[in-house]
Amino acid sequence: MERVPILKLGDILIVSIQIDLQDMSVLALQEDLSERVVATGARGVIIDITAVEIVDSFIGRMLATIAAISRMLDAETIVVGMRPAVAITLVELGLSLGGVRTALNLEKGVALLNQIENQTPTATW
Amino acid sequence: MSVHTDAGRRRIEELLQEHEGRVLKRWLEIAVSSTSNQVDRGGLADQLRELYQSLRQSFGSSGDLSDLRGLLAELSRDRARQGFTPTETAVVVFGLKEALYETVEEDGSPDALRGFIWFSRVIDDLGLFTVESYATAREKIIIDQAEQLLELSTPVVKLWDGIVAVPLVGTLDSARTQVVMEKLLQTLVDTGSEHAVIDITGVPAVDTEVAQHLLKTVVAARLMGAECVISGIRPQIAHTIVTLGIEFGDIVTKATLADALAHTLRASGVRVVKGGESRIAVRTVEA
């Protein structure tokens, strides 16, 4: 089973999905990610799906689940780099990923995280 | 085929050969007089002569009409493009019957008359084939034009750094919305724009289907991390949308493109102020 690497950059965790996701690797990713969020005290998680060309309802739900888990651990999740074809497919499937924030690319995702942090005074320490 | 028909057929072939010049001349006259359009007489004469030769050849060789059909298809295509009516196109073929009939009458033999019936049936078939080719040619023209229209009608323009707009003109259907959606989303990726304005000033009517398409586009853009504003909603359209009970939810809608631009500028942190000397001063606020 292939594992998706989780990279730490400052207080942000970056997950770049570059393989065809199988059920097992997704479950492993969810576990790894929640452990890493706790271990590093990250305030944000960025999931980069630039390389993902095929999506189904399973991946859609996976993204929503990861976002929900991270939010429980006080980290905001941002999905970045969704391709137009992927976005259209998700809409046709009736998935709007409610509760998941999105950005065009990694750079804008990081900017969005900073902006969210500035807006919420509780996040200062 | 009975002996009589064979004899008749042979007689017609002979007549076609003997009186070629006369029949052709008469045929051309009928063809020219059948249309109100301007025709190139010389060109038509050449075409008719070619058809005539091909027809005679097909009678000679075991009744193979494929060459003749090719010529007729070409004729119909040309005429369809030049804007002739189907009748005008078919009459050119049917004219040969009339032209030959005069010769047959002069000849007066029962064989010739019997043969003429057979000949008439052949020409009817060819005439129908002409009309069919004409219709096919016209259909192709229509399909081509629809494709061209599709390409023409979906520009994505850049309004500001990070703001793009899609001015929609004309009726929206599923095919067009698909093209618009794909083009808009691709442009968002290519230019890294976070804001998009969909302007529907030029859309004559909005029904539930069109609204559904618009909503899908906006949601897809959101999934990619861009915000969409719908602008150019005319009073009647606002009325229709409310009457139909369509919910736009939390999607921002504006009456004019200017309002939408102002909104997106504000959202992207650009402030537009009236200055003293310079008319517009722009200051970007770092997010």
Interface residues (C-beta under 8 A of the other chain):
Chain A: V79 V80 M82 R83 P84 A85 V86 A87 I88 L90 V91 E92 S96 L97 R101 T102 A103 L104 N105 K108 G109 A111 L112 N114 Q115
Chain B: M181 E182 L185 Q186 L188 V189 G192 S193 E194 K216 V219 A220 A221 R222 L223 M224 G225 A226 A287
